[in-house]
């Protein structure tokens, strides 16, 4: 294993450990399921964990059968998550531009 491979593996391990720690803490300590952004952050974190795992497997085992197909599928998942992010931002932007229904009303 070359020095570059070793540095890459250490970096992947650190990011993967941080990502898994985030997923566990966020799962246990927040109500991520009740919020579209919370769900998005978790989906994105799962996607990153999968890509990092594929990167580790490639470094450890070299090329393996089905790797290209798995990676292509996972890139499609990443694309879907990023499209979801854009959709969430656009939706929030449109909502923020609408006049609030409660403006001018007194609270009961």
C-alpha positions as CSV (number, residue, x, y, z in Angstrom):
1,X,0.0,0.0,0.0
2,X,1.4,3.4,-1.0
3,X,1.6,6.5,1.2
4,X,-1.2,8.1,-0.8
5,X,-3.4,5.0,-0.3
6,X,-2.6,5.1,3.4
7,X,-3.5,8.8,3.7
8,X,-6.7,8.2,1.7
9,X,-7.7,5.3,3.9
10,X,-7.1,7.3,7.1
11,X,-9.1,10.2,5.7
12,X,-11.9,7.9,4.7
13,X,-12.0,6.2,8.1
14,X,-12.1,9.6,9.9
15,X,-14.9,10.9,7.7
16,X,-16.8,7.6,7.9
17,X,-16.5,7.5,11.7
18,X,-17.7,11.1,11.9
19,X,-20.6,10.4,9.6
20,X,-21.7,7.3,11.5
21,X,-21.4,9.2,14.8
22,X,-23.5,12.0,13.4
23,X,-26.1,9.5,12.1
24,X,-26.4,7.8,15.5
25,X,-26.5,11.0,17.5
26,X,-28.9,12.7,15.2
27,X,-31.1,9.6,15.2
28,X,-31.1,9.4,19.1
29,X,-31.2,13.1,20.0
30,X,-33.4,14.8,17.4
31,X,-36.8,14.5,15.9
32,X,-35.4,14.3,12.4
33,X,-38.3,12.3,11.0
34,X,-40.8,15.1,11.6
35,X,-39.0,17.6,9.5
36,X,-38.3,17.5,5.7
37,X,-34.8,19.0,6.3
38,X,-34.1,16.5,9.0
39,X,-35.0,13.6,6.8
40,X,-32.9,15.1,4.0
41,X,-29.8,15.4,6.2
42,X,-30.2,11.8,7.3
43,X,-30.6,10.5,3.7
44,X,-27.6,12.5,2.7
45,X,-25.6,11.1,5.6
46,X,-26.6,7.6,4.7
47,X,-25.6,8.2,1.1
48,X,-22.2,9.6,2.1
49,X,-21.6,6.6,4.4
50,X,-22.3,4.3,1.5
51,X,-19.9,6.0,-0.9
52,X,-17.2,6.1,1.8
53,X,-17.7,2.4,2.4
54,X,-17.3,1.7,-1.3
55,X,-14.1,3.7,-1.3
56,X,-12.8,1.7,1.6
57,X,-13.7,-1.6,-0.1
58,X,-11.9,-0.5,-3.2
59,X,-8.7,0.4,-1.3
60,X,-8.8,-2.8,0.8
61,X,-9.9,-5.3,-1.8
62,X,-9.1,-3.7,-5.2
63,X,-11.7,-4.2,-7.9
64,X,-14.5,-6.6,-7.1
65,X,-17.3,-8.0,-9.1
66,X,-20.3,-5.7,-9.4
67,X,-18.4,-2.6,-8.0
68,X,-19.1,-0.5,-11.0
69,X,-22.8,-1.3,-11.0
70,X,-23.1,-0.7,-7.2
71,X,-21.2,2.6,-7.6
72,X,-23.4,3.7,-10.5
73,X,-26.6,2.9,-8.4
74,X,-25.2,4.8,-5.4
75,X,-24.4,7.8,-7.6
76,X,-28.1,7.7,-8.7
77,X,-29.1,7.8,-5.0
78,X,-26.8,10.7,-4.5
79,X,-28.3,12.5,-7.5
80,X,-31.8,11.9,-6.1
81,X,-30.7,13.3,-2.7
82,X,-29.2,16.4,-4.3
83,X,-32.4,16.9,-6.4
84,X,-34.4,16.6,-3.1
85,X,-32.1,19.3,-1.6
86,X,-32.8,21.7,-4.5
87,X,-36.5,21.0,-4.3
88,X,-36.5,21.7,-0.6
89,X,-34.7,25.0,-1.1
90,X,-37.0,26.1,-3.9
91,X,-40.1,25.1,-1.9
92,X,-38.9,27.1,1.1
93,X,-38.1,30.1,-1.1
94,X,-41.6,30.1,-2.6
95,X,-43.1,29.8,0.8
96,X,-41.1,32.7,2.2
97,X,-42.3,34.9,-0.7
98,X,-46.0,34.2,-0.1
99,X,-47.9,36.6,2.3
100,X,-48.5,34.9,5.6
101,X,-52.2,33.9,6.1
102,X,-52.1,35.0,9.8
103,X,-50.9,38.6,9.2
104,X,-53.3,41.1,10.6
105,X,-55.3,38.5,12.6
106,X,-55.4,38.5,16.3
107,X,-54.4,35.4,18.2
108,X,-57.3,33.5,19.8
